[in-house]
Amino acid sequence: MIESTFIATPEFEPVLKRLGLVDAGGVFSDPRIRAWRSITERENCTLDFEEEGRKRRFHVKRFVANGSGVSPAEAEVAGIRLLVQEGIPTVKLVAHGRAGDGRSFIIVEDLAGFEPGGRLIGKNFDFERVASRLAEFVARLHRRLHHRDLYLCHVFIHPGTLDLRLIDAGRVRRLPPWPFRRRWIIKDLAQLFYSMSGAGVSDVLKTQTLRAYAKCAGIKNFEALLSAVKKKEARIARHDMNLKRRNPERDVSLSY
């Protein structure tokens, strides 16, 4: 039997107590926590409530049991903490834990005012407004970390302030030494390139953004970088097409 845990971030302990969420069992049984997406390995849920007349929202991921090793929730918590340590803006962790049957969960605060990058740009938001910020943001990430799922749906943008937040940190890791780090950097950039195309960003603007990234990252051979990213992007496109044939719902953007 796995020990049941409920670990709250001190900042959020009072509101969790007022909501009556104090143990893992409640996270999996509370009717106020509503699933909007269910896939094999997890549920994505929302918890809406009011506090002092103000509407608030938490996002909850509830993962299926995975044995006694590191849970998916623990992996995402570790990724969030890595981002925070390196000064990469992300979500605020509210709580996480594990039920006695091995299921795990993570609760984060809503990014109020932000939208998933792909969705925002698809609504005729001018990507050029944020391109240089995005380039610097990713270059800063790649000083020590890689994301491994760096699609625009995981880069949240505030359309007013143009602030950026990086979510879905379950696969975030420290970059290994060269030459292995290059592989992970190219993969991140190719994922970003591919999702830019899906959002309607032109090839010219994609290339300009990558050039800005290379400048921020101190990469001198831009043509070699561009070639590697394009080749990996093409492989991602072929792979994604095959996945979508099997599961059309797989790329629904997260709402936090």
Disulfide bonds with the S-S distance in Angstrom:
none
